[in-house]
Structures are given as structure tokens and as C-alpha cells.
Amino acid sequence: MSLAHANFCSLFRPLTRAFLHYSSSSSQESILAAIESKTYHKIPDLLLNNSSSRNPNPFSSLSTLSPSHKSLVIDEILQSFISIRPRSRPNSAYSHLLFYILNTQNLLPLALAVIQRTLRSGCLPVPQTQLLLSNAWTLRLHKYQDTVQTLLSEMRSIGYSPDCGTCNYLILSLSKVDRLEEALGVLRGMGKVGCVPDRDSFGILISRMSELRMIRGVVEMVKEMVDVHLLSPRKETVVKAVDAMRANREITRAVEMIEFLEGKGVDVGFDVYELALEGCLEVQRFVLAGKFAIKMTDKGFIPYIRVRRRVFEGLVGVGETGLASAVRQRFAELKS
């Protein structure tokens, strides 16, 4: 860039800053006017028309209100958004409001309420929310010694009921920043406030534990989910768990978990069987691979041709010619 061109551009920088400041101030003033006149339904469109303003938060004017008045206004804003169509239109407003609340002390129940309304509108809070929510939640647990039951029940004090979707998002947020103990606490405590955990409540934790290769924890969670809560994990959750066991070379655990799930009537699918079978071959557990391959054929699954060949050759290589012949026969029967 030439010096002349740089000097020319620099002339416009004060104007740009002035415009952004004006845009930000205009957005805040518009939101404040809507709040004062209780025309909350206008807020989503006001934010869309001032989409360039992000800092300061357009809801920062709420800081002038007393805590009780602030809670009342935020509740009125949330209630006014329910009838707006399409339901996703207030998403930007939810996002700004949530960021404002999470950066303000002692408003955690309102943050959970905003998350609930966001999820029910068919949208997801932006990813940055997860860290802020996790920090706010952990602060209340550890600094103020609140319990999970107390924190979730506080939603009722402002007219909202905790639900499974909100709790699951909280579990997800805590898991994403590796606060697994706190996430497990939410899973254990949500039932005490009337939120029965579902397959996703467990699945979120199992998936994150799988990513971190916490194999013992994965097995315990799967068994609790199926045995105690009578829930079936999603196939993608089982795939992640078996893949983690394979990566950790704990293939016996993978086979045992698959057998446990099948014994409970859970359909785990071909991909899970194939992962486990390839894992058996990788650690040269050829006899286990042969027996597991026969179980696959019992389910109507036939391994890929290269895997079938490796199973047969591996069994022959360790002297298990009888099992090798039985496996080959089963493959031939299924192919025909």
C-alpha cells in the first residue's frame, strides 16, 4: 500500500469509529426505548437493523434496574418472544441477552430460562456460551456451596420449570470444558427436580468420556444407562465408545460391552461390530476375532472381504484350523 493511499484511508478511520459508536449507541437507545414502552416484540427487528453493533451489549441498559425489576423485565421480554414467528427470529436477541446475564452476577436462573427459550425456538446458543455458563455454574457450586437441586429449583422462583433440554445443554457445556464431575452432578441431580434423564443426558457424557478415553467411566455409564434407567444409547454413542476402546487397545472391554448391550435387547448395528472385529485383529486376538465374527453372522452381518480374509488367515496362523473352517463356512452360508 502506498503512503498516499494509507494517508487517504486514515482520514476515514475517525469517521468509521464515530459511525460504530453511533450505531452502538443507537442500538442501546432503541432497545431501552422498547423496554421502557414494553414493546418488547420490536427488539428482534431492532437488533437485525443494527446488526453491526456487538459491543457494548445492547441490553447493558438493564444494569440500571434493581435486581427484582431486572428479573421482571427479562421475564417479560422472554414471554413476549414466544408468539413471534418464525420462532428463530429472536435468536440474536436471546444471544445478546444471554451474554449480558452470564456476565452479571447472581442471574444464573435467568440464564437457564433464556437457554430454555432459545432451545424451544429451535435454535442453539452460540458456542461461546458454554464456557460462560460453565464458569457461572461452577462458581455457584463451589464458592457459594449451592447444590444442583437448589440451582435448578431456582428457575421455578422466576416462573420457569427446569426441563431435560435445559439440563442436557448444561451437561454439554460442562463436558465441553472438561468439568465432567460437575456434569455428572447435573445428571445425578436433575431427577430430583422432576427432570428424568434421557438417552442424550447420558450420551453427552459417554461421548466426552470416550473422546478422553476414560474407558472405565464409559462402561459404568453405559451399564447405568441401560440397567438402571432402561435407556438405549444412540448408535453413534456406541460407535464412539467402541472406537475409544479400540484406540486404547482394550478390545475385550469393547466385545463385552457389545455382548452386554445385545443381551439387553439394544441393537448396536454393523458399524460397531466391524470396529470391534478390526480391533481384535489389530491386537492379534485371532480366536476372539473368530468367535466374534461368528456372532456377527448370527446377526446377519458379514464383515468386509479384507477383514474376512484377515480373520481366516490369523486363525490358521495360530493353529486354529477348526475355528477357521467354521468361520469360512459361516461366511459362505451368509453370502449365498
C-alpha angles and dihedrals in degrees: 000000000000121000091242091052091048091051090048092052092047089062089067098048095084089048091050092050090047091050093050091048090049092046091050093046091045091052092050092047091049092050091046091051091051090050094048092049092041090234090137093154088073093061099086092054092044089056092047091052090051097040092144093067114090105140127082098030110256089228094055089106087075087075089079091065127088115255094255094046090046092054091048093051094047090050090050090050092051093047092050091055094058094080095045116113133241088038091220093061095091092050094109090049091050089051095050092043092050093050090050093050096046090053091053122078124246097012099106095122089055090049090055089048091053090048090051092051091046092053093046089053088061094253135111126228112250114270093250087068091071096068094044092048092047092051093048092047094047092047091057092046099047107024099037096029094229120161127233089246092052094048095048092044090056087073088069091056088066095043102268130111121218112243138188095260093055093046091048091052089051090050089049093050093049092046093050091060092042097251089139095154090057091044090052088049090057090049091051095043104042092077090060090064095047099269108125110206114245132202091277092054088062095032094060091054095041091051093050092045088051091053089052090044093237090158100171090051091049092053092047092049093048092050093047091048094051102031102038104027097029091228127145117222119233114258092245089056091054091047090055092048095049091043090054091050090049091050089050090048089237093131095150089063090051093052092046092050092050091049090048092052093046090049088056092051096257113147105220099179138224097288092061093049092048092050092051093045092051088048090055090054093047091058091040094244090150098162090051088046091053094049091044091049089056089052088053091056089050086061091049092254121133119194122235113278096252090052092048090053093049092050092052095044092046093053092048090048092057093044097256094131094148093055090042090056092047091051092048090049092052091049091050092049092051094047091052 
